[in-house]
């Protein structure tokens, strides 16, 4: 498995798997790991702007805090809005 190395704003080394992604409205969200063996998942990288500054809520919604790219939640209920 070949992963792309990157560095977070805090200087932490992380590894992006561009073959495993979640669909976003503006581009994919790639899985990010703390190790090159992809054993310890760290979060997501935005495929639209390249940012590692993303957030996921309890319903599975992923959003890039830099460009606003958004993945809809796994389960949606109008009562949560």
C-alpha positions in Angstrom: 0.0 0.0 0.0 1.4 3.4 -1.0 0.4 6.4 1.1 1.2 10.0 0.7 3.0 11.6 3.7 1.9 15.0 5.0 2.3 17.2 8.0 -0.4 18.6 10.2 -0.5 22.2 11.4 0.9 20.9 14.7 3.8 19.3 13.0 2.5 15.7 13.3 3.5 13.4 10.4 0.4 11.7 8.9 -0.3 9.4 5.9 -3.1 9.9 3.3 -4.6 6.9 1.6 -5.9 8.3 -1.7 -7.4 4.9 -2.7 -9.9 5.0 0.3 -12.3 7.9 0.3 -15.7 9.1 1.4 -17.7 11.1 -1.1 -18.0 14.8 -0.5 -20.1 17.5 -2.3 -17.0 19.3 -3.7 -14.5 16.4 -3.7 -13.6 13.3 -1.8 -12.5 13.0 1.8 -9.4 10.7 2.0 -8.7 8.5 5.0 -5.6 9.7 7.0 -3.5 7.5 9.3 -0.8 8.2 11.9 1.4 5.4 10.6 2.5 4.3 7.1 1.0 0.8 7.7 -2.5 2.4 7.9 -3.2 0.7 11.3 -4.1 3.8 13.3 -6.7 6.1 11.7 -6.2 9.8 12.3 -9.0 11.5 10.4 -9.7 12.8 6.9 -8.0 15.0 4.2 -10.2 17.2 2.0 -9.8 16.3 -1.7 -11.2 19.6 -2.7 -8.6 21.9 -1.1 -6.1 19.5 0.5 -6.8 20.6 4.0 -6.4 18.2 7.0 -8.6 20.5 9.1 -11.8 18.5 8.9 -14.5 17.6 11.4 -16.9 14.6 11.8 -20.0 14.6 13.9 -21.8 11.7 15.6 -24.1 11.1 12.6 -21.1 10.7 10.2 -21.2 14.1 8.6 -17.7 15.2 7.5 -17.0 18.9 6.8 -13.8 20.7 5.8 -13.4 23.8 8.0 -11.3 25.5 5.3 -13.5 25.2 2.1 -16.8 23.9 3.4 -16.7 20.6 1.5 -19.4 18.4 3.1 -20.3 14.7 3.3 -23.9 14.1 4.3 -24.5 12.1 7.4 -24.9 8.3 7.3 -28.3 8.6 8.8 -30.5 11.6 8.6 -33.4 12.5 10.8 -35.3 15.8 10.5 -35.4 15.9 14.4 -31.6 16.4 14.4 -31.8 19.7 12.4 
